[in-house]
């Protein structure tokens, strides 16, 4: 997880960078007087490496206080406190090493001579720690960018898969079989009507096939597809289907995923009207307000209808497609009460011009 | 045209689409020996027509308003040749399990229809001439009720949501959550729902098998109870218990039933 600790090569490079820093500290110590260059190097190099290690802990405080979502006071308080603590600890180690070096008679009296430099060293340590904080924020941002990229890629793949699956499931074969059976009935009784139905069916099929390649179509195009679908179903069900459309003028050019509404209307026919002896109604309302397109598909249904032995794949598909495409920006809501089935959905109103 | 003298037959056509019924009528037009006595557009009408007219042959759609094709068969005890006519191929196995003679997939042509009618006539002939019984029924004293067959044909792990019952030519639908308990009465079950009792020709075992076992339990040889309705279990005589339902009804509990019920209530 840690971008430096988790990778040996990076850790090596990082620690290598602390050698010149150790050299600089040694130079400062030596020029401040009372300490030889040898003594300063012996003290500064190992302690610089140690501090390098200690500074890696900044990763955790950086992750805990993300740059974008934390107040300035919180950022300053967190990192200054951590810098103070780390530097304090480090000064303790400086003391201990100086004491050891004196005690072992390598550099006698070093601890006494270096003690005047502790405030200076503390200051350097605080600055160095804050520098590594900055470094960690850069690393954090890089990692986030990489993750976001991977997520976008993943989402794209998922959306594509869902889209393909949904489109494959779209044209219900039973709709075809039943329509063909109606045509077969009409051939002997009403040849003109049979031909008309063939044409309507062909028209509908051609439109659905063409739509598979597009990622979005204007609402008006989807509506004309629905009309083609209902024209076929009206021959099958006769006067049992009543369709009412209320599409606002501003909504007609809003871009929507193709075949988003057709399955809802197919559902309304298959699960609603097909079960009503006297027939029923379908109402489709579309309104565009504040950059949001709201669509309601309602239909009458028989609450005591026999259970359909085929589950409603249509609704699940539409919900999934909205979710993968728009995430939280779209809503999908199904309600039913006393003989009325209602699907309400909202999605961002994108138009051709703003399409990316 | 035929080698044997044709049997005359009376047919009922059930489909909610007028055009689908028209195809059947047209194909039957070249068979004067078959008379179409009724056309029905939904399940209720189908039950009524079959009960009253007792046809020899039934053309039956599956997905229809009110009652689906299988539910229609559950409510009919009249034996006749059944030909399913549907656009769905996934009910074929189930259709043959309820002893359908054929399964026509829409759209179908005249050849396919003739084959189905041929098979139906064979079945009709067997029945009316009193000759060899159809293979499925041989050995048995009489066929099991349609409700039992329909229940047996239900896919596993899919339980019924409602029980259709018939009183004369009238059909009632009992949603399973309205069902308090069922009691076996000879060849029938008595279904108690909302204070009323409905008789249905079905065995209690086949009803039990069709009901969700997490909601319904066989507490006695003759009783299946809706577990939500059980208020408490009380000792009755030595070694026996009664289940008291929330409406005060008391049902006998067998020893095996008590063990099952205890296990459920202690959970």
Interface residues (C-beta under 8 A of the other chain):
Chain A: X174 X177 X178 X180 X181 X182 X183 X184 X185 X186 X188 X189 X235 X236 X237 X238 X274 X275 X276 X277 X302 X304 X305 X306 X307 X308 X309 X310
Chain B: X16 X17 X18 X19 X20 X22 X23 X26 X41 X42 X43 X63 X64 X65 X66 X67 X68 X71 X87 X88 X90 X91 X105 X106 X107 X108 X109 X161 X162 X173
